[in-house]
Amino acid sequence: MGKRIFLLIVVLMSIALIGIISVQVFWIKNTIQITEEQFTSNVRFALAKVSEDIKEREFYDFYVKYLKIIEKVKLLRALMFVNLFMKKLTLRIMNDLHTLEA
């Protein structure tokens, strides 16, 4: 009888130990999966942030170059206007001189 009880206790303890090990394996697998998902999420977030930063920087660089071009165009238009004004003024002076000579 003592041997049967001992054998029963050993079998029950083995079953309990297998159950505990099974639960631990499940928790470890679950923890690894959650950790991998968190890592993937963090990587995606970091890539999105870097992508956004690059996009903002490129837009800023483009905007600065665009403003420089606009300023050059404005300056060119102003110079063209001054040149045209000077040509008309010169023509008017030349005409006035020809009128005075005649």
C-alpha positions as a Markdown table, in Angstrom:
| # | Residue | x | y | z |
|---|---|---|---|---|
| 1 | Met | 0.0 | 0.0 | 0.0 |
| 2 | Gly | 2.8 | 2.4 | 0.8 |
| 3 | Lys | 4.4 | 1.7 | -2.5 |
| 4 | Arg | 1.2 | 2.4 | -4.3 |
| 5 | Ile | 0.7 | 5.7 | -2.6 |
| 6 | Phe | 4.3 | 6.6 | -3.3 |
| 7 | Leu | 3.9 | 5.7 | -6.9 |
| 8 | Leu | 0.6 | 7.8 | -7.1 |
| 9 | Ile | 2.4 | 10.8 | -5.5 |
| 10 | Val | 5.2 | 10.5 | -8.0 |
| 11 | Val | 2.8 | 10.3 | -11.0 |
| 12 | Leu | 0.8 | 13.3 | -9.7 |
| 13 | Met | 3.9 | 15.3 | -9.1 |
| 14 | Ser | 5.2 | 14.4 | -12.5 |
| 15 | Ile | 1.9 | 15.5 | -14.1 |
| 16 | Ala | 2.0 | 18.7 | -12.1 |
| 17 | Leu | 5.6 | 19.4 | -13.1 |
| 18 | Ile | 4.7 | 18.8 | -16.7 |
| 19 | Gly | 1.8 | 21.2 | -16.4 |
| 20 | Ile | 4.1 | 23.9 | -14.8 |
| 21 | Ile | 6.7 | 23.4 | -17.5 |
| 22 | Ser | 4.0 | 23.6 | -20.2 |
| 23 | Val | 2.7 | 26.9 | -18.7 |
| 24 | Gln | 6.3 | 28.3 | -18.5 |
| 25 | Val | 7.0 | 27.3 | -22.1 |
| 26 | Phe | 3.7 | 29.0 | -23.2 |
| 27 | Trp | 4.6 | 32.2 | -21.2 |
| 28 | Ile | 8.1 | 32.3 | -22.7 |
| 29 | Lys | 6.8 | 31.8 | -26.3 |
| 30 | Asn | 4.2 | 34.5 | -25.7 |
| 31 | Thr | 6.8 | 36.9 | -24.2 |
| 32 | Ile | 9.1 | 36.3 | -27.2 |
| 33 | Gln | 6.2 | 37.0 | -29.6 |
| 34 | Ile | 5.2 | 40.2 | -27.8 |
| 35 | Thr | 8.8 | 41.4 | -27.7 |
| 36 | Glu | 9.2 | 40.8 | -31.4 |
| 37 | Glu | 6.0 | 42.6 | -32.1 |
| 38 | Gln | 7.1 | 45.5 | -29.9 |
| 39 | Phe | 10.4 | 45.6 | -31.7 |
| 40 | Thr | 8.8 | 45.6 | -35.1 |
| 41 | Ser | 6.4 | 48.4 | -34.0 |
| 42 | Asn | 9.3 | 50.4 | -32.6 |
| 43 | Val | 11.3 | 50.0 | -35.8 |
| 44 | Arg | 8.3 | 51.0 | -37.9 |
| 45 | Phe | 7.8 | 54.1 | -35.7 |
| 46 | Ala | 11.5 | 55.0 | -36.0 |
| 47 | Leu | 11.5 | 54.6 | -39.7 |
| 48 | Ala | 8.3 | 56.7 | -40.1 |
| 49 | Lys | 9.9 | 59.4 | -37.9 |
| 50 | Val | 13.1 | 59.4 | -39.9 |
| 51 | Ser | 11.1 | 59.5 | -43.1 |
| 52 | Glu | 9.1 | 62.5 | -41.8 |
| 53 | Asp | 12.3 | 64.3 | -40.7 |
| 54 | Ile | 13.9 | 63.7 | -44.1 |
| 55 | Lys | 10.8 | 64.9 | -45.9 |
| 56 | Glu | 10.7 | 68.1 | -43.8 |
| 57 | Arg | 14.4 | 68.7 | -44.4 |
| 58 | Glu | 14.1 | 68.2 | -48.2 |
| 59 | Phe | 11.0 | 70.5 | -48.3 |
| 60 | Tyr | 13.0 | 73.1 | -46.3 |
| 61 | Asp | 16.0 | 72.8 | -48.7 |
| 62 | Phe | 13.7 | 73.1 | -51.7 |
| 63 | Tyr | 11.9 | 76.1 | -50.2 |
| 64 | Val | 15.2 | 77.9 | -49.6 |
| 65 | Lys | 16.4 | 77.2 | -53.1 |
| 66 | Tyr | 13.0 | 78.3 | -54.5 |
| 67 | Leu | 13.2 | 81.5 | -52.5 |
| 68 | Lys | 16.7 | 82.2 | -53.9 |
| 69 | Ile | 15.4 | 81.6 | -57.5 |
| 70 | Ile | 12.4 | 83.9 | -56.8 |
| 71 | Glu | 14.7 | 86.6 | -55.5 |
| 72 | Lys | 16.9 | 86.3 | -58.6 |
| 73 | Val | 13.9 | 86.5 | -60.8 |
| 74 | Lys | 12.7 | 89.6 | -59.0 |
| 75 | Leu | 16.1 | 91.2 | -59.3 |
| 76 | Leu | 16.3 | 90.3 | -63.0 |
| 77 | Arg | 12.8 | 91.8 | -63.6 |
| 78 | Ala | 13.9 | 95.0 | -61.7 |
| 79 | Leu | 17.1 | 95.2 | -63.8 |
| 80 | Met | 15.1 | 94.6 | -67.0 |
| 81 | Phe | 12.7 | 97.4 | -66.0 |
| 82 | Val | 15.6 | 99.8 | -65.2 |
| 83 | Asn | 17.3 | 98.8 | -68.5 |
| 84 | Leu | 14.0 | 99.5 | -70.4 |
| 85 | Phe | 13.5 | 102.8 | -68.6 |
| 86 | Met | 17.1 | 103.8 | -69.3 |
| 87 | Lys | 16.6 | 102.9 | -73.0 |
| 88 | Lys | 13.4 | 104.9 | -73.3 |
| 89 | Leu | 15.0 | 107.8 | -71.4 |
| 90 | Thr | 18.0 | 107.7 | -73.7 |
| 91 | Leu | 15.8 | 107.6 | -76.8 |
| 92 | Arg | 13.8 | 110.6 | -75.4 |
| 93 | Ile | 17.0 | 112.5 | -74.7 |
| 94 | Met | 18.3 | 111.7 | -78.2 |
| 95 | Asn | 15.0 | 112.8 | -79.7 |
| 96 | Asp | 15.1 | 116.0 | -77.7 |
| 97 | Leu | 18.7 | 116.6 | -78.8 |
| 98 | His | 17.8 | 116.0 | -82.5 |
| 99 | Thr | 14.8 | 118.3 | -82.0 |
| 100 | Leu | 17.0 | 121.0 | -80.6 |
| 101 | Glu | 19.5 | 120.7 | -83.3 |
| 102 | Ala | 16.9 | 120.9 | -86.0 |
